[in-house]
Amino acid sequence: MAKTKEKFHDPNQQKFANIKGFSLVAPAVFLISLFTVYPIIFTLYWAFHSGNLISPDSKYVGMNNFRYLFSTPSFLKVLMNTVFYSVIVVVLTIAVATLLAVWLNGKLHKKFNGFVQAVIFTPHIISLVSVSMVFLWLFDSQVGFLNSIITAIGFKAFPFFTSPRTALFSLVLVMVWKQAGYYTLLIMAALQGVPQEIYEAASIATRRPTRHFSESPCR
């Protein structure tokens, strides 16, 4: 601690250290401000103004935009679809990630874990635009891969993304596929932090796989 004080006792050294710290933080602050803070402020501004993004002219309308939104007949349905989508994506992502993490944490597949982890985590680092293009091709009603298989076995092509019955679930599937890998690694890291003695105690206490699975991480 004394060495640290001596190191920055000189005002010039302290000033240099401050400049160095700010220079390291500045790029991150700039990018966050540009791509996160500015869009939020821009959105809030247009929430209380009328006009369009092309014309510089805008008029302050107060809460009129919100009154119009809440009075729209489809607002409640859109809100419910959003809530349903969010809940289903979170639940399925955590469930799939937990199962994959437990499987990868087992002893039977240790030699393949590195390859499997890379395959599972890869969708998370792929851009959402690329993922969207891939699934648009997979689910396309005319030239999609899935519909090619469906028509090849004698069934009629199905519009996955354009049918009201399956559009929402198709989007859920896309997001679960993209996000599951990231949470799999997080849960797997947590499972690897559990002492081996706890797993051994759980295996002695019960031979049922379901109880072993539920009790081991919680002890």
C-alpha positions in Angstrom: 0.0 0.0 0.0 2.9 2.3 0.8 4.5 1.6 -2.5 1.3 2.6 -4.3 1.2 5.9 -2.5 4.9 6.6 -3.3 4.2 5.7 -7.0 1.6 8.4 -7.3 3.1 10.9 -5.0 4.3 12.9 -8.0 1.4 15.0 -9.4 2.7 14.4 -13.0 2.5 10.6 -12.4 -1.0 10.8 -11.0 -2.1 13.0 -14.0 -0.5 10.5 -16.4 -2.3 7.6 -14.7 -5.6 9.4 -14.9 -5.2 10.2 -18.6 -4.2 6.6 -19.2 -7.3 5.4 -17.4 -9.7 7.7 -19.2 -8.1 6.8 -22.6 -8.8 3.1 -21.9 -12.4 3.7 -20.9 -13.1 6.3 -23.6 -13.7 3.9 -26.6 -16.2 1.8 -24.6 -18.0 4.9 -23.3 -18.2 6.3 -26.9 -19.6 3.1 -28.3 -22.1 2.7 -25.5 -23.2 6.3 -25.9 -23.5 6.0 -29.6 -25.3 2.7 -29.9 -27.3 2.6 -26.6 -27.6 6.0 -24.9 -28.3 8.0 -28.0 -31.0 5.7 -29.4 -32.8 5.7 -26.1 -32.8 9.5 -26.0 -33.8 9.7 -29.6 -36.7 7.3 -29.0 -37.9 9.3 -26.0 -37.8 12.5 -28.0 -40.0 11.1 -30.8 -42.3 9.5 -28.3 -43.5 13.0 -27.4 -43.3 14.5 -30.9 -45.1 14.0 -34.3 -43.5 14.0 -37.7 -41.2 11.7 -39.6 -37.5 10.8 -39.5 -36.8 12.3 -43.0 -38.2 15.8 -42.4 -36.5 17.9 -39.7 -39.8 19.4 -38.8 -41.4 18.0 -35.7 -44.2 19.1 -33.4 -44.5 18.5 -29.6 -47.7 16.5 -29.0 -47.3 15.5 -25.4 -49.1 12.2 -24.5 -51.1 12.0 -27.8 -48.9 9.3 -29.3 -49.5 7.1 -26.2 -53.2 7.8 -26.2 -53.3 6.7 -29.8 -51.3 3.6 -29.1 -53.5 2.6 -26.1 -56.7 3.2 -28.2 -55.5 1.0 -31.1 -57.7 -2.2 -31.2 -54.7 -4.5 -31.8 -52.6 -3.0 -28.9 -53.7 -5.5 -26.3 -53.2 -8.5 -28.6 -49.7 -7.2 -29.5 -48.9 -6.7 -25.8 -50.0 -10.2 -24.9 -48.0 -11.7 -27.8 -45.0 -9.9 -26.6 -45.4 -11.1 -23.0 -46.1 -14.7 -24.2 -43.1 -14.6 -26.5 -40.8 -13.3 -23.7 -41.9 -15.8 -21.1 -41.7 -18.8 -23.5 -38.3 -17.8 -24.8 -36.9 -17.4 -21.2 -38.4 -20.7 -19.9 -37.4 -22.8 -22.9 -33.9 -21.3 -23.1 -33.2 -22.0 -19.4 -34.7 -25.5 -19.6 -32.7 -26.4 -22.7 -29.5 -24.8 -21.4 -29.9 -26.7 -18.1 -30.3 -30.0 -19.8 -27.3 -29.4 -22.1 -25.2 -28.2 -19.2 -26.0 -31.3 -17.1 -25.3 -33.6 -20.1 -21.9 -31.8 -20.8 -21.0 -31.9 -17.1 -21.4 -35.7 -17.1 -18.5 -38.2 -17.3 -19.7 -40.1 -20.3 -18.9 -37.5 -23.0 -15.8 -35.8 -21.7 -13.7 -36.4 -24.8 -16.3 -34.7 -27.0 -17.2 -31.8 -24.6 -14.9 -29.3 -26.3 -16.4 -29.9 -29.7 -19.9 -30.0 -28.4 -19.4 -26.7 -26.5 -18.1 -25.0 -29.6 -21.1 -26.2 -31.6 -23.6 -25.1 -28.9 -22.0 -21.7 -28.3 -21.5 -20.8 -32.0 -25.1 -19.6 -32.6 -24.7 -17.0 -29.8 -21.8 -15.3 -31.6 -23.4 -15.3 -35.0 -25.2 -12.0 -35.8 -28.9 -11.9 -35.6 -29.1 -10.9 -39.2 -27.3 -14.0 -40.3 -29.5 -16.2 -38.1 -32.6 -14.6 -39.5 -31.5 -15.2 -43.1 -30.7 -18.9 -42.3 -34.1 -19.5 -40.7 -35.9 -17.6 -43.4 -34.4 -20.0 -45.8 -35.1 -23.1 -43.6 -38.8 -22.1 -43.1 -39.5 -20.6 -46.5 -42.8 -21.9 -47.9 -41.5 -22.1 -51.4 -37.8 -23.1 -51.4 -37.2 -23.8 -47.7 -35.3 -26.8 -46.6 -38.0 -28.0 -44.2 -40.7 -27.6 -46.8 -38.6 -29.5 -49.3 -38.6 -32.5 -47.0 -42.3 -32.1 -46.2 -43.3 -32.0 -49.9 -40.9 -34.8 -50.8 -42.8 -37.2 -48.5 -46.1 -36.2 -50.0 -47.4 -33.4 -47.7 -48.3 -29.9 -48.6 -45.8 -27.1 -47.9 -46.5 -25.3 -44.7 -46.0 -21.5 -44.2 -44.2 -21.5 -40.8 -43.5 -17.7 -40.6 -46.7 -16.5 -42.3 -49.3 -18.7 -40.5 -50.9 -17.2 -37.4 -50.8 -20.6 -35.8 -47.0 -21.2 -36.0 -45.4 -17.8 -36.6 -44.8 -17.0 -32.9 -43.5 -20.5 -32.1 -41.2 -20.4 -35.1 -39.7 -17.1 -33.7 -39.4 -18.7 -30.3 -37.5 -21.6 -31.8 -35.1 -19.2 -33.5 -34.3 -17.3 -30.3 -33.9 -20.4 -28.2 -31.5 -21.9 -30.7 -29.4 -18.7 -30.7 -29.4 -18.0 -26.9 -29.2 -21.5 -25.4 -25.5 -22.0 -25.9 -24.5 -18.9 -23.9 -26.6 -19.9 -20.9 -25.4 -23.5 -21.2 -21.9 -22.4 -20.6 -23.0 -20.2 -17.6 -24.9 -23.1 -16.0 -22.1 -25.6 -16.8 -19.6 -23.3 -15.1 -21.8 -23.1 -12.0 -22.2 -26.9 -12.0 -18.4 -27.4 -12.2 -18.1 -25.3 -9.1 -20.1 -27.7 -7.0 -17.8 -29.9 -4.9 -17.5 -33.5 -6.0 -18.4 -34.7 -2.5 -21.9 -33.3 -2.9 -22.5 -35.4 -6.0 -21.2 -38.5 -4.2 -23.4 -37.8 -1.3 -26.4 -37.4 -3.5 -25.7 -40.6 -5.4 -25.4 -42.5 -2.1 -28.7 -41.0 -0.8 -30.7 -41.8 -3.8 -30.4 -43.9 -7.0 -33.2 -42.1 -8.8 -31.7 -40.0 -11.6 -34.3 -37.3 -11.2 -33.7 -36.8 -7.5 -30.0 -37.0 -8.0 -30.3 -34.2 -10.6 -32.5 -32.0 -8.4 -30.7 -32.5 -5.1 -27.0 -32.4 -6.1 -26.6 -28.7 -7.1 -28.9 -27.6 -4.3 -27.1 -29.2 -1.3 
